[in-house]
Amino acid sequence: MFYLYPAYIAWNYYGYIALMALAVIQAAASVSGLRGLLIGGRVWPRRVALRGLAVVALLATAGFVHFSPDLLTPGLAGSELMLVFGAGVLTAMVVSMLAGLAGRRPPSGGAIPRETREYALPAAGYTYRLWDGSRPDGRMVIVLTDPDLPEASMLPLCKKATASGFPCVLVQWGPEGVPSYPDALAVVPMCISSHGGEEGRAFVVGAGAAADLALRSAADDERVEGVLAVAPALTTANLVQGVRLLSSMNVVDAWRRYHSWDRRAFVKALRGHEALARVGKRARVLSSPDDGLFLVPGFEERTHYAGVQWRVIPGLPHYALVEGEAEQWLEDLLTGMEVEDCDRPG
């Protein structure tokens, strides 16, 4: 192969194609917001990305012509040209995927404190951690771990609940790290009965697919006084799938998420949109159009849920909703519950 062509020309052509393909992939991924294919995981503004592509194309072409004086001698045969071109494009794609691994991963939230006590739930092998606290009214906060984030990422919410004077339960989804239907429906009622008794009441927090579970639990159990649903799916149509997953995670994480469990069947079974309509004014929903894992229903659709407080905050990926915004809103909600109690007669 390459017997009609100087070998160094083939190598220069390979480098030229690889560099050009890499520039095109980076520009297209940046314009489309596919963070998982971007070097370092940074999304550049559209204008910067396109200008960068033009500069790379100009310099790469000039460099190829300059360092290939035998460019106009008899060229590569068709099969040879396809081989070199394909190798260059494949190299660019591999570099993009590997470079995307350097992007920011979801925060771990730190280690789960040892002073918390672990209990087993007789439902699909789930466990939960309890931050002790006692209240005469039997109220508590139940935090359902987001299956798409590390368990400890929910710790700031637990700490916020305990700082507000509420005992808190952090539910963990067992060895597989994911909930299953219908076993997961028993989690919230069992937690309330175990630590609040028949008079117990709870405020439930859930994120991602666990937010749909929180809404369904509140719809089925009136002991749930309120729900904070962070980025719920509500319907299977709102699940981000395929290449769009790369807007919030790298290729490895997207592959794991796709093959880890059937979240589509889980969301469909919970019927979160119906549960949200039944919960009504007890529900608070926090979401972002830049979530990357779950789509936000349109404005007209959101207005169908009477009484629901809904915050839509642009520019935040999924983990950032849990990391900052949800924590602050939970504090406001728990403070509001205390004020309401003080205003009640008797």
NORUR-V860088 format. One record per residue. N is the residue number from 1. SS is DSSP state (@ for helix, = for strand, . for the rest). BURIAL is b if it has 9 or more other ideal C-beta (glycine too) atoms within 8 Angstrom, else e. Layout:
n=N ss=SS burial=BURIAL
n=N ss=SS burial=BURIAL
This chain:
n=1 ss=. burial=e
n=2 ss=. burial=b
n=3 ss=. burial=e
n=4 ss=. burial=e
n=5 ss=. burial=b
n=6 ss=. burial=e
n=7 ss=@ burial=e
n=8 ss=@ burial=e
n=9 ss=@ burial=b
n=10 ss=@ burial=b
n=11 ss=@ burial=e
n=12 ss=@ burial=b
n=13 ss=@ burial=b
n=14 ss=@ burial=b
n=15 ss=@ burial=b
n=16 ss=@ burial=b
n=17 ss=@ burial=b
n=18 ss=@ burial=b
n=19 ss=@ burial=b
n=20 ss=@ burial=b
n=21 ss=@ burial=b
n=22 ss=@ burial=b
n=23 ss=@ burial=b
n=24 ss=@ burial=b
n=25 ss=@ burial=b
n=26 ss=@ burial=b
n=27 ss=@ burial=b
n=28 ss=@ burial=b
n=29 ss=@ burial=b
n=30 ss=@ burial=b
n=31 ss=@ burial=b
n=32 ss=@ burial=e
n=33 ss=. burial=b
n=34 ss=. burial=b
n=35 ss=@ burial=b
n=36 ss=@ burial=b
n=37 ss=@ burial=b
n=38 ss=. burial=b
n=39 ss=@ burial=b
n=40 ss=@ burial=e
n=41 ss=@ burial=b
n=42 ss=. burial=e
n=43 ss=. burial=e
n=44 ss=. burial=b
n=45 ss=. burial=e
n=46 ss=@ burial=e
n=47 ss=@ burial=e
n=48 ss=@ burial=b
n=49 ss=@ burial=b
n=50 ss=@ burial=b
n=51 ss=@ burial=e
n=52 ss=@ burial=b
n=53 ss=@ burial=b
n=54 ss=@ burial=e
n=55 ss=@ burial=e
n=56 ss=@ burial=b
n=57 ss=@ burial=b
n=58 ss=@ burial=e
n=59 ss=@ burial=e
n=60 ss=@ burial=b
n=61 ss=@ burial=b
n=62 ss=@ burial=e
n=63 ss=@ burial=b
n=64 ss=@ burial=b
n=65 ss=@ burial=e
n=66 ss=@ burial=e
n=67 ss=. burial=e
n=68 ss=. burial=b
n=69 ss=. burial=e
n=70 ss=. burial=e
n=71 ss=. burial=e
n=72 ss=. burial=e
n=73 ss=. burial=e
n=74 ss=. burial=e
n=75 ss=. burial=e
n=76 ss=. burial=b
n=77 ss=. burial=e
n=78 ss=@ burial=e
n=79 ss=@ burial=e
n=80 ss=@ burial=b
n=81 ss=@ burial=b
n=82 ss=@ burial=e
n=83 ss=@ burial=b
n=84 ss=@ burial=b
n=85 ss=@ burial=b
n=86 ss=@ burial=e
n=87 ss=@ burial=b
n=88 ss=@ burial=b
n=89 ss=@ burial=b
n=90 ss=@ burial=e
n=91 ss=@ burial=b
n=92 ss=@ burial=b
n=93 ss=@ burial=b
n=94 ss=@ burial=e
n=95 ss=@ burial=b
n=96 ss=@ burial=b
n=97 ss=@ burial=b
n=98 ss=@ burial=e
n=99 ss=@ burial=b
n=100 ss=@ burial=b
n=101 ss=. burial=b
n=102 ss=. burial=e
n=103 ss=. burial=b
n=104 ss=. burial=e
n=105 ss=. burial=e
n=106 ss=. burial=e
n=107 ss=. burial=e
n=108 ss=. burial=e
n=109 ss=. burial=b
n=110 ss=. burial=e
n=111 ss=. burial=e
n=112 ss=. burial=b
n=113 ss=. burial=e
n=114 ss=. burial=e
n=115 ss=. burial=e
n=116 ss=. burial=b
n=117 ss== burial=e
n=118 ss== burial=e
n=119 ss== burial=b
n=120 ss== burial=e
n=121 ss=. burial=b
n=122 ss=. burial=e
n=123 ss=. burial=b
n=124 ss=. burial=e
n=125 ss=. burial=e
n=126 ss=. burial=b
n=127 ss== burial=b
n=128 ss== burial=b
n=129 ss== burial=b
n=130 ss== burial=b
n=131 ss== burial=b
n=132 ss=. burial=e
n=133 ss=. burial=b
n=134 ss=. burial=e
n=135 ss=. burial=b
n=136 ss=. burial=e
n=137 ss=. burial=e
n=138 ss=. burial=b
n=139 ss== burial=b
n=140 ss== burial=b
n=141 ss== burial=b
n=142 ss== burial=b
n=143 ss== burial=b
n=144 ss== burial=b
n=145 ss=. burial=b
n=146 ss=. burial=b
n=147 ss=. burial=b
n=148 ss=. burial=e
n=149 ss=. burial=b
n=150 ss=. burial=e
n=151 ss=@ burial=b
n=152 ss=@ burial=b
n=153 ss=@ burial=b
n=154 ss=@ burial=b
n=155 ss=@ burial=b
n=156 ss=@ burial=b
n=157 ss=@ burial=b
n=158 ss=@ burial=b
n=159 ss=@ burial=e
n=160 ss=@ burial=b
n=161 ss=@ burial=b
n=162 ss=@ burial=b
n=163 ss=@ burial=e
n=164 ss=. burial=b
n=165 ss=. burial=e
n=166 ss=. burial=b
n=167 ss== burial=b
n=168 ss== burial=b
n=169 ss== burial=b
n=170 ss== burial=b
n=171 ss== burial=b
n=172 ss== burial=b
n=173 ss=. burial=b
n=174 ss=. burial=b
n=175 ss=. burial=e
n=176 ss=. burial=e
n=177 ss=. burial=e
n=178 ss=. burial=b
n=179 ss=. burial=b
n=180 ss=. burial=e
n=181 ss=. burial=b
n=182 ss=. burial=e
n=183 ss=@ burial=b
n=184 ss=@ burial=b
n=185 ss=@ burial=b
n=186 ss=@ burial=b
n=187 ss=@ burial=b
n=188 ss=@ burial=b
n=189 ss=@ burial=b
n=190 ss=@ burial=b
n=191 ss=@ burial=b
n=192 ss=@ burial=b
n=193 ss=@ burial=b
n=194 ss=@ burial=e
n=195 ss=@ burial=b
n=196 ss=@ burial=b
n=197 ss=. burial=e
n=198 ss=. burial=e
n=199 ss=. burial=e
n=200 ss=. burial=b
n=201 ss== burial=b
n=202 ss== burial=b
n=203 ss== burial=b
n=204 ss== burial=b
n=205 ss== burial=b
n=206 ss== burial=b
n=207 ss== burial=b
n=208 ss=. burial=b
n=209 ss=@ burial=b
n=210 ss=@ burial=b
n=211 ss=@ burial=b
n=212 ss=@ burial=b
n=213 ss=@ burial=b
n=214 ss=@ burial=b
n=215 ss=@ burial=b
n=216 ss=@ burial=b
n=217 ss=@ burial=b
n=218 ss=@ burial=b
n=219 ss=@ burial=b
n=220 ss=@ burial=e
n=221 ss=. burial=b
n=222 ss=. burial=e
n=223 ss=. burial=b
n=224 ss== burial=b
n=225 ss== burial=b
n=226 ss== burial=b
n=227 ss== burial=b
n=228 ss== burial=b
n=229 ss== burial=b
n=230 ss== burial=b
n=231 ss=. burial=b
n=232 ss=. burial=b
n=233 ss=. burial=b
n=234 ss=. burial=b
n=235 ss=. burial=b
n=236 ss=@ burial=e
n=237 ss=@ burial=e
n=238 ss=@ burial=b
n=239 ss== burial=b
n=240 ss=. burial=b
n=241 ss=. burial=e
n=242 ss=@ burial=e
n=243 ss=@ burial=e
n=244 ss=@ burial=b
n=245 ss=@ burial=b
n=246 ss=@ burial=b
n=247 ss=@ burial=b
n=248 ss=. burial=b
n=249 ss=. burial=b
n=250 ss=. burial=b
n=251 ss=@ burial=b
n=252 ss=@ burial=e
n=253 ss=@ burial=b
n=254 ss=@ burial=b
n=255 ss=@ burial=e
n=256 ss=@ burial=e
n=257 ss=@ burial=b
n=258 ss=@ burial=e
n=259 ss=@ burial=e
n=260 ss=@ burial=e
n=261 ss=. burial=e
n=262 ss=. burial=e
n=263 ss=@ burial=b
n=264 ss=@ burial=e
n=265 ss=@ burial=e
n=266 ss=@ burial=b
n=267 ss=@ burial=b
n=268 ss=@ burial=b
n=269 ss=@ burial=e
n=270 ss=@ burial=b
n=271 ss=. burial=e
n=272 ss=@ burial=b
n=273 ss=@ burial=e
n=274 ss=@ burial=e
n=275 ss=@ burial=b
n=276 ss=@ burial=b
n=277 ss=@ burial=b
n=278 ss=@ burial=e
n=279 ss=@ burial=b
n=280 ss=@ burial=b
n=281 ss=@ burial=e
n=282 ss=@ burial=b
n=283 ss== burial=b
n=284 ss== burial=b
n=285 ss== burial=b
n=286 ss== burial=b
n=287 ss== burial=b
n=288 ss=. burial=b
n=289 ss=. burial=e
n=290 ss=. burial=b
n=291 ss=. burial=b
n=292 ss=. burial=b
n=293 ss=. burial=b
n=294 ss== burial=b
n=295 ss=. burial=b
n=296 ss=. burial=b
n=297 ss=. burial=e
n=298 ss=. burial=e
n=299 ss=@ burial=e
n=300 ss=@ burial=e
n=301 ss=@ burial=e
n=302 ss=@ burial=b
n=303 ss=. burial=e
n=304 ss=. burial=e
n=305 ss=. burial=b
n=306 ss=. burial=e
n=307 ss=. burial=e
n=308 ss=. burial=b
n=309 ss== burial=e
n=310 ss== burial=b
n=311 ss== burial=b
n=312 ss== burial=e
n=313 ss=. burial=b
n=314 ss=. burial=e
n=315 ss=. burial=e
n=316 ss=. burial=b
n=317 ss=. burial=b
n=318 ss=@ burial=b
n=319 ss=@ burial=b
n=320 ss=@ burial=b
n=321 ss=@ burial=b
n=322 ss=@ burial=b
n=323 ss=@ burial=b
n=324 ss=@ burial=e
n=325 ss=@ burial=b
n=326 ss=@ burial=b
n=327 ss=@ burial=b
n=328 ss=@ burial=e
n=329 ss=@ burial=b
n=330 ss=@ burial=b
n=331 ss=@ burial=b
n=332 ss=@ burial=e
n=333 ss=@ burial=b
n=334 ss=@ burial=b
n=335 ss=@ burial=b
n=336 ss=@ burial=e
n=337 ss=@ burial=b
n=338 ss=@ burial=b
n=339 ss=@ burial=e
n=340 ss=@ burial=e
n=341 ss=@ burial=e
n=342 ss=@ burial=e
n=343 ss=@ burial=e
n=344 ss=. burial=e
n=345 ss=. burial=e
n=346 ss=. burial=e
